[in-house]
Amino acid sequence: MTCTTITAASPSLTRRLPAKWAFLLFASITVSFLAGSAAPTPLYPVYQAAWGFSPITLTAIFAVYALAVLASLLVAGRLSDHVGRRPVLIAAILVQAATMLIFATAKSVEALVFARVIQGLAAGAALAAVGAALLDVDKAKGATANALAPMIGTGTGAFVAGLCVHFLPAPTQLVYLALFVVFLVQAAGVLLAAETIAPRKGAWASLTPAFHVPLQVRKPLLFATPALVATWALAGFYASLGPTLVRSLLGHTSPLASGLALFVMAASGVLAVTVLKSGDARRMMVVGVFSLFIGVAVALAALGEASPLMFFVGTAIAGVGFGAGFQGALRTVVPLAQPHERAGVLSVIFVISYLAMGVPAIVAGCMLVLDGSIVSTARDFGAVVMMLSALAGAGTLRVRAA
C-alpha cells in the first residue's frame, strides 16, 4: 500500500500517526460505525419479548435510523471538506460512543428509538468524512476500503451481537459497552492522526442541505446509480427480512440465526471485493448486478423448497453481487472528485444508497403487518430487487456497447 499523508494542515508530523496506521484507523472507524448500526438486529427479538412491541414498531425503529442518516448526510456531509476531517470525525465518534451508553441503559421503545436517531445522525456525519479521509491518505486504495469496510462492519456487527445474545449474559448491555470502548479508542487515535486536508472557507454555507455533484462526476454517478440502488436494496432486504426468514427456515428462534444471513451476505461481498479489486470498474458492476439477480432468485426459490442450504447459497451469490456492484460503482465515481469535493460526493452516494436500502425495507415492513406472511412479503421484495438488478445490468451493458 502506498500512502501519502497530506501535510498542509499538519506541520508536526513527528507527533502524528504514520500514514499506513492512519489509513487502517480510518477504515476501522467505518467498520465500527456500521457494526454499531447492525448490532441491534439480533437483539430485536429480545427487546420484543421484554417490551411486547409490534412488527410495525420494529419497522419504525428501522425507519428512524435511515431517516436520521439521510438528514445528517444532507446537512453535514460536506462539512469536513471545509473544516477538515478530524474535527468532524472526533465529534461524530464521541456522539456515537455516548449513543452506545443510551442503548446499554435503554428500558423502553422510546429510548431505543431515541438511540437510533442519535446513532443515525452521528453515522451520517462520520461516513462521508471518514470515506474522504481514506481517499486523502491513499487514493489508489481508498475506493476499495470504502467498499470493504461497510460490509465488514455490517456482517460482523450482526453476527457478533448474535453470539453475545446466544452465549453471554446481559447481551443488551455487553455488546454496546464493548463498542463504547472501541469508539473511545478510535477518538484518541484520530487525535493522533494528521489532518488530511487544509481547512477552507464556507463551513456554515456547507450546512445548508444540498444535493450538489461536481460537473466531472455527474455523468459517471448517473451511470453508477442503478448499481448503487440495486445493491443497497439487497442490503435492505437482508437487514429487514433476513432474520425472520432464517429463523423460519431453521425452525427455531436462536438470536444467533438472526444475524446469520446478513453475515453470509457481507462475508461473500468482502471476498468479491478482495478478489476483484484490480478489475475494471464497469466489468465489476456487470458481474455484481447479475450475481445479485441470480443470488436473490436462488434465495427466493429456497423459500418454496424450505431449504436453508439453498437459501444461504443464494445469499452468498447475492453477496458477491453486492460487493462487486458497490465497489464498481464507487471506483467509477469517487476517484474523479477533487480533494475538497470528496466528502460531498460520498455523501451523495450514501444518500442514494440509504434511500435504496431504507424505502423498500420500510414498505416491506408495512406489507408484512398487513399481509402477515413473511414468505409472501419476501417474494415481493425479492422480485423488486431482481427487477432493479436486471435494469442496472441492462443499462450497464448498453453504456458499454455504446
N, C-alpha and C positions, 0 to 999 in steps of 0.2 A: 504494500500500500504506500502510495506517495502522498504525503500530507504536507500542506503548506499553510502555516498559520499566518493570517493577515496581521500585520504588526501596527497598523496605523493608530489604533486606539490602545495599544499596549506596549509602552516603552520599556517596561522592566520584565522582559521575558524570562529572566533567570528565576523569577518567583512564580512563574506560571507552569501549568501542566504542559508537558511535551505535546506536540500536535497529535501524535498517534493516540495518546491516552485521552486527549480531549475528544477526539473522534469517537472513541469507544464510550466515553461518558455520555456524549450527546445521543448516541444510538441507544444506550441503556435507559435514557430518560423516556424516549418514545416507547420502549418495551414496557417500562413500569407504568406509564400512564395508561396504555392500552390494557395491561394486565389488571390494573385497578378498575377499569371500566367493565371488564369481563368477569371479575371476581364475584359480583353478586349473582351471576347466572345460576350456579348450582346451589346458591343459598336461598333462592326464592321459595322453593318448596318448604324450607324451614320457616321462613317468615310467614308463609301462608298458613302453615299448621299452627303457628303461635298466635297469629293475629286474625286469621279467618277472612282474608280479603278475597275478592272475586277475580276471575281471569281478566275482566276489563280493567280492574285496578292495576294488574300487572302490566297490561298494555300501556296504561297511563304512565307508569314508572319508567318504562322503556322510552315513551314519547318525550317526557320532560328532559331526559338526558340528551336525546338527539337535538331537541329544540335549543337547549342551552349551549351545546357545542356550536350549532349553526349561528346563534346570536353572537357568541364570542368571536367566532371566525370573521363575521361580518364587521364587528366593531374593532376588535384588537388584532385581527390577522396581519395587518400591515405595520403595526406599531414597532416591531423590532427592526424594520427597515430604516427607522428614524432614530430610535433611542439606543439601538444595539441589542444584541441577542441576550446578553447576560442579565440585564435588569428585568426583562420580561420573563425569562426562564426562572430566575430566583423567586420572583413574586408568585408565578404560577405554581412552582413546586411547593412553596410554603403553604399556599392555599390548599393544594392537593393533600399535603400532609395533614392539615387541620381537618379536611374532609374525612380522612380515614378515622379520625377520632370521633367524628359525628356518626359515621357508620358503626363503629365499635360500641357506641353507647346508645344506639337507636332503640327505642322502645315502642314505636308506633309507625304506622304507614306514613304519617305526616313527616316524621323525622327522616324516614327513608327517602321520600320524595325530595325533601329539602337537601339532603346529602347528594342526591343525584343531580340536582340543579347546580349546586356549587361545584360538583365534580365536573360537569359538562362545561361550565364557564372556564374553569382552570385548564381543562384539556384543550379547548378551542384556542386559548391564548398560547399554550405551550406548543401545540403540534406544528403550527406554521413557523414559529421561532426556531424550534429545535431542528426541523427539517431544513430550514435555510442555513442554520449553523453547520449542519453536516455537509452541505454543498460548499459553504465557505471554506471549511477546513480541507476538504478533498472533493473537488468537483467530479472527478472520474468515478469515485466510489459512492458519492453521496446519494445518487439516484437509486443504486442497489440497496443501500442501507435504508433509505426511505421506503422501499418496497418490502424489505425483510422484517424490519422492526415491528410494524403494526401486527403482522401475522404471528410473529414470535410472542408478542405481548398478549394478543387475544387468546391464542391457544394455551399458553402456559398459565395465564390468569384463571381461565375457566377450569382447567384441569387440576391445578394446584389447590384451588379453592374446594373442588370436589374431593380431593384427597384429605384435606383438612376436615371436611364435614364427615367423611367416612371413617377416618382413623383417629382423629384428635379431639380432645374436649374443647368446648366453647368455640366452635368454628366461626360463629358470627362476630367474635372479638379477635381471635388469634390471627386470621388472615389479614385483617385490616391493621392490626398493630405491627405485624411484620412489614407491611407496605409502608406504614408510617416511618419506621426506622430507615427503610430504603430511601424514601424521599428526603429525609433529613441528611443522609449521607450524600445524596446527589446534589442537594442545595449547597453543601460545603464544597463539593467538587467543582460546581460552577463558579463559586467564589474564587477558586484557584485557577480556573481556566482563563486564558487570554480572550479578550473581546475579539470577535472575528470580523467586525465591520465598524467603520468610523461613523459616529452619530451625525445626523444632518437635520436641517430644519424641517418642520411640517408634522411634528408628532401629534399635536392637537387636531390638525386637519385630518390626519390619517384615521382618527377615531370615528369619523363620520361614516356610517355604513355605506359601503360601496362594493360593486362587483366589477372592479377595473382589471383589465388584462392588457399588458403591453402589446403594441402592434405586432411585433415579431412573433408573439406567442399565440395570437388569436387563431390563425388557421390550424396550426398543429393541435391546439387544445380542442378545437371543433372536431378535428379528425379523431382525437383520442376519447372524446366524451362518451360515445356509445360503449366502448370497452369499460370505462370507469363505471358507468351506470349498471352494466350487466354484472360486473364482478362484485360491486358493493351491494347490489340487490341479492346476490347469493349470500353474502355475509349476513344480511338482514334475515334471510330465510333460516339460516342455521342458528343465529342468535335468538330469534323469537320462537321458532317451532322445533328446532333441533332437540332441545332437552326433552320435551314432551314426546316427540316421535321415538327417541331412543328408549325412553322408559317404557313406552307402549310395546315396542318391538322386543325388548329384552324381558318384558313381563314382570319387572319389579321397579321399585321407586328409589333405588340407590342414588344418593346425591352424586356419587362418582360418575354414574352414567349421564348425569345432566350436562356435564361439560365435555363428554367424550366426542360427540360429533364435531363440535367446534374445534376441539384439539386435533382430530384427524384431518379436518379440512385445512387448518392452519399449518400443520406439520407437512402435508404434501405440498402446500403452497410454498413453504420455505425451501423444500427440496427443489421445486421447479425453478425458483428464483436463483438458487445456487448453481444449478446445472446450466441454466440458460443465460447467465448474467453477461456473457460476452457475445450473445447473439444479436441479430438485427432486431430493432425495436418493433418494427411493423410485423415481422415474422412472429415475434413473441405474442403480439396481440391476436394474430390469426390462430396460433396454437392455443392461446388462452381461451378465446371465446368459444371455439369448437370443442375443446376439452370440457369447458363448463357445460355446454349443451348436452354432451354425451353423459357426463357425470350426473347431472340432475335427472336425465331420462332413466339412467340405471337406478338411482336412488328412489325415484317415484315407482318404478316397476317393482322394486323390493317391497314397497308398502303393500301392493296387491298380493305378493307371494309371502308376506310376513317373514321375510328373510333378513335377519340382522347383518349377516355376512355380505349379502348383495348391497344392502344399504350403505355399509361402510366402504365397500369397493367403489360405489358410485360417489360417495363423499370424497374419497381420496382423489378420484379423477377430477371431480369438480374443483377440489383444492388446487390441483395442478393448473386448472384454468384460471382460478383466482390469482395465483402467484404470477403466472406468465402474463396474463392480461393486464394486471395492475402495474407490473414492472415495465411492460412495453409502453403503457400509457405514460407513465412517469418519465421514462427515458426519451419519449417523443417530445415532451413539453419542457421539463424543468431545466435542462442544460441551456436552453435558449434565453432564459431570464438573466438579466444583469444582476450583480450582487445586491443592489438596493431595490430590486424588484422581486427577489426570491421568496420572501415571506408572503408577499401579496399574491404571487402566483400560486404558491402552495395552499394558501387559504382558499382561493377559488377552487382548486382541485378538491380540497377536503369538503367544501360546501357542496359541490356536486356529489361527492361520494356519500356524505352523510344523508343528503336528501334521498339518494338512491337506496340507501340502506334503511332509512327510517320510515319513509312514507309507505312502501309496501308492507313493512312489518307491522305498522300501526293498523293499516287496513286489514291485514290478516288477523290481527288480534280481535278486531271488531267482528270479522266474519266468523271467527271461532266462537265468540259469545253468541252470535245469532244462530249459527248453524249447529254448533255443538259437536261437530265431527272433526277431529284433528286430521284424519286422513283426507277427507274432502277438502279441507282448508289447505293442507299441504299440497295437494294436487293442483289446486287453482293457483296457489302462489308459485309452485314449481313451473307451471305452464307459462306464467308471466316471465319468469327468469329465463326459461328456454327461448321464448319469443324475443326477449331483449338480446340474448346472446346470438341468436340467428341473425337479427337485424344488424348487430355490431359486426359480425363476421362478414355478412354480405357487403356492408359499407366499406370495410377494410379491404376486401378483395377488389371492390370496384375502384377504390382510390389507387391501389397498386397497379391495376390494369391500365388505368388512365395515365 
